[in-house]
Amino acid sequence: MQAAAQACEDKKGLDTRILELDPIDSGLSDFFLITSAMNDRQAVAIADEVEHRLKKEYGVVPNSVEGRKQGDWVLLDYVDFVIHVFLSERRAFYDIERLRKSARPLTPAEFDAELKAALAARTAAVRKKAAANAKGGAKKPAHNAPAAKKTPTKAAGKKAIPKKAAPKKAALKKSATAKTKAKKAGIES
């Protein structure tokens, strides 16, 4: 998202905003990035730069692209976030910020600061957990914890027989018993 916002700024996009969408209100995407252009050629150039940069740096391509031919509203759908590049008068007309009242508007700098704070909090939590694990060492299993499964064994001194091998041995024993009975009866097979 930051790379897309930076691409908008580098191509002179105006009033670039990020809307953090309310999860209840929006089931399709998490964020909208909205920026304005002075003319249709600039709008297409901004969209092209965003697409190029995200593909080059992260290997992601938009799920769909709309409005590139007209250039008055170019939409790049990356599923988790959607980028809207408007002509200034189109942006004022559609006023997506007003339509998404439950969305929280952020500037790219605010978004970046919040992302860094969230990453710092996650890192601190992971380090705290790792320190607790290192300090406590390997703990013994609780009384209610199931014991490790053991392979079945016969009486002491005999080999352990895996469960899958037992049916084969029983089948062989039955066929050997049948041959023995046949020999006793005087019938050769």
Backbone torsions as a table, in degrees:
resi	resn	phi	psi	omega
1	MET	NA	-40.9	-179.9
2	GLN	-64.4	-38.3	179.7
3	ALA	-64.5	-38.5	178.4
4	ALA	-66.3	-43.5	178.8
5	ALA	-63.5	-39.6	179.0
6	GLN	-66.6	-38.0	177.3
7	ALA	-63.1	-39.3	177.1
8	CYS	-62.4	-44.9	179.7
9	GLU	-65.4	-40.1	-179.3
10	ASP	-64.9	-30.7	178.8
11	LYS	-95.2	19.9	174.7
12	LYS	65.1	35.0	172.9
13	GLY	-65.8	144.9	-175.9
14	LEU	-104.3	142.7	174.4
15	ASP	49.0	53.5	179.8
16	THR	-70.5	126.2	-178.5
17	ARG	-130.9	151.6	173.2
18	ILE	-118.0	130.1	175.8
19	LEU	-107.6	119.6	173.6
20	GLU	-86.1	109.1	-174.1
21	LEU	-76.8	145.9	177.4
22	ASP	-71.1	126.2	-177.9
23	PRO	-57.9	-31.3	179.2
24	ILE	-71.7	-38.5	-176.1
25	ASP	-79.6	-28.1	-174.3
26	SER	-129.4	112.6	178.1
27	GLY	-95.3	-4.6	-174.0
28	LEU	-98.4	-33.3	-173.8
29	SER	-147.3	159.5	179.4
30	ASP	-96.5	-32.9	-175.2
31	PHE	-138.8	149.8	166.8
32	PHE	-115.5	135.1	169.1
33	LEU	-109.9	123.6	-176.1
34	ILE	-122.6	131.8	176.2
35	THR	-143.3	161.9	-178.7
36	SER	-118.0	152.8	176.8
37	ALA	-127.5	156.8	-179.0
38	MET	-80.5	-28.7	178.8
39	ASN	-148.2	171.1	-174.7
40	ASP	-65.8	-33.6	178.2
41	ARG	-65.4	-39.8	177.5
42	GLN	-67.4	-38.5	178.7
43	ALA	-61.1	-44.4	178.7
44	VAL	-66.7	-39.2	178.5
45	ALA	-63.2	-40.2	177.7
46	ILE	-64.2	-47.2	-179.9
47	ALA	-61.2	-42.5	178.8
48	ASP	-62.8	-41.8	-180.0
49	GLU	-65.7	-41.7	177.6
50	VAL	-61.1	-48.5	-178.8
51	GLU	-61.6	-44.6	-179.7
52	HIS	-63.5	-45.2	-177.0
53	ARG	-66.7	-42.9	179.6
54	LEU	-67.5	-34.1	177.1
55	LYS	-70.6	-43.1	-178.1
56	LYS	-68.1	-46.6	-174.0
57	GLU	-83.5	-33.2	-173.3
58	TYR	-123.8	-6.6	179.7
59	GLY	70.3	23.3	179.1
60	VAL	-108.5	143.2	176.5
61	VAL	-121.9	153.8	-178.8
62	PRO	-67.3	146.6	176.1
63	ASN	-66.3	-37.5	174.4
64	SER	-155.2	156.5	177.9
65	VAL	-130.6	130.7	-179.4
66	GLU	-127.2	145.8	170.8
67	GLY	80.8	11.3	-177.7
68	ARG	-65.8	-36.8	-178.1
69	LYS	-65.8	-44.1	-178.5
70	GLN	-76.2	-42.0	176.6
71	GLY	81.0	-1.8	-179.7
72	ASP	-85.6	-21.3	175.6
73	TRP	-154.2	104.8	179.3
74	VAL	-104.1	128.5	-177.6
75	LEU	-118.7	124.8	176.0
76	LEU	-113.2	116.1	-176.7
77	ASP	-101.4	110.4	177.1
78	TYR	-104.8	22.0	-180.0
79	VAL	65.4	-64.9	180.0
80	ASP	-71.0	-27.0	175.2
81	PHE	-145.3	151.8	-179.1
82	VAL	-123.4	134.5	-179.0
83	ILE	-108.0	127.5	178.4
84	HIS	-114.6	121.9	175.0
85	VAL	-114.3	111.2	-175.4
86	PHE	-108.2	152.5	158.9
87	LEU	-71.1	147.5	-174.7
88	SER	-53.5	-44.6	-178.4
89	GLU	-69.9	-32.5	175.9
90	ARG	-67.9	-40.1	179.0
91	ARG	-62.3	-42.2	178.5
92	ALA	-65.5	-37.8	-179.2
93	PHE	-67.3	-49.2	-177.4
94	TYR	-79.8	-30.8	174.8
95	ASP	43.2	62.4	-177.9
96	ILE	-59.4	-34.0	179.1
97	GLU	-59.5	-36.9	179.0
98	ARG	-74.7	-37.5	-179.9
99	LEU	-65.2	-32.7	179.4
100	ARG	-101.4	66.1	-176.8
101	LYS	-61.2	-32.8	-178.1
102	SER	-79.1	-10.1	179.6
103	ALA	-75.8	148.6	179.4
104	ARG	-100.1	115.0	-179.5
105	PRO	-76.4	137.6	178.8
106	LEU	-136.0	146.0	168.7
107	THR	-82.8	160.5	177.3
108	PRO	-55.9	-35.4	179.3
109	ALA	-67.0	-41.0	177.8
110	GLU	-65.8	-41.4	178.5
111	PHE	-61.4	-44.3	179.6
112	ASP	-62.7	-43.3	179.5
113	ALA	-63.7	-41.9	179.0
114	GLU	-66.7	-38.6	178.6
115	LEU	-64.3	-42.8	177.7
116	LYS	-63.7	-40.2	178.7
117	ALA	-64.8	-41.8	179.3
118	ALA	-65.5	-41.3	178.2
119	LEU	-65.9	-38.8	178.2
120	ALA	-64.6	-39.9	178.6
121	ALA	-65.4	-42.1	178.1
122	ARG	-64.0	-43.2	179.7
123	THR	-61.6	-43.8	179.4
124	ALA	-62.5	-40.9	179.9
125	ALA	-64.8	-41.5	179.4
126	VAL	-65.9	-42.6	178.9
127	ARG	-64.7	-39.2	179.0
128	LYS	-64.0	-42.8	179.2
129	LYS	-65.6	-41.6	179.4
130	ALA	-64.9	-40.0	178.9
131	ALA	-65.9	-39.2	178.8
132	ALA	-66.0	-40.2	178.3
133	ASN	-66.5	-40.8	-179.9
134	ALA	-68.5	-37.1	-178.6
135	LYS	-70.2	-43.0	-178.1
136	GLY	-78.2	-21.4	-178.1
137	GLY	66.6	-167.7	179.0
138	ALA	-74.8	124.9	-178.2
139	LYS	-96.9	152.7	177.9
140	LYS	-75.7	149.8	179.2
141	PRO	-67.8	148.3	180.0
142	ALA	-70.2	164.7	179.9
143	HIS	-58.1	-37.4	-176.4
144	ASN	-81.8	-7.6	-178.7
145	ALA	-70.8	137.4	179.9
146	PRO	-69.3	143.7	179.8
147	ALA	-75.6	157.4	178.4
148	ALA	-65.4	143.3	-179.8
149	LYS	-71.4	140.2	178.5
150	LYS	-112.7	152.5	177.1
151	THR	-77.6	141.9	-178.1
152	PRO	-69.4	139.4	178.4
153	THR	-128.4	156.3	175.6
154	LYS	-91.0	-164.4	-178.6
155	ALA	-58.1	161.0	-177.5
156	ALA	-56.1	139.9	177.4
157	GLY	93.3	-12.8	179.5
158	LYS	-103.7	154.2	-179.5
159	LYS	-71.7	150.6	174.7
160	ALA	-76.1	137.3	-179.6
161	ILE	-111.9	121.4	176.4
162	PRO	-63.7	151.7	-177.0
163	LYS	-60.1	-36.4	-177.7
164	LYS	-69.9	-29.7	-177.6
165	ALA	-76.2	-26.1	-176.0
166	ALA	-59.4	-46.5	179.6
167	PRO	-61.8	-36.1	179.2
168	LYS	-64.5	-43.7	-178.9
169	LYS	-63.8	-40.3	179.2
170	ALA	-65.0	-40.2	178.9
171	ALA	-64.5	-41.5	178.3
172	LEU	-63.8	-40.6	-179.5
173	LYS	-62.8	-41.3	179.3
174	LYS	-64.5	-43.8	-178.9
175	SER	-68.2	-35.1	176.9
176	ALA	-67.0	-38.1	178.2
177	THR	-65.3	-39.7	179.1
178	ALA	-64.9	-40.6	178.7
179	LYS	-65.1	-41.2	179.9
180	THR	-63.2	-43.5	179.1
181	LYS	-63.3	-39.3	179.5
182	ALA	-64.8	-40.4	180.0
183	LYS	-66.1	-41.5	180.0
184	LYS	-64.2	-33.6	179.7
185	ALA	-77.4	-9.7	179.2
186	GLY	88.0	14.6	179.4
187	ILE	-103.8	123.7	177.2
188	GLU	-96.5	143.6	178.4
189	SER	-103.3	NA	NA
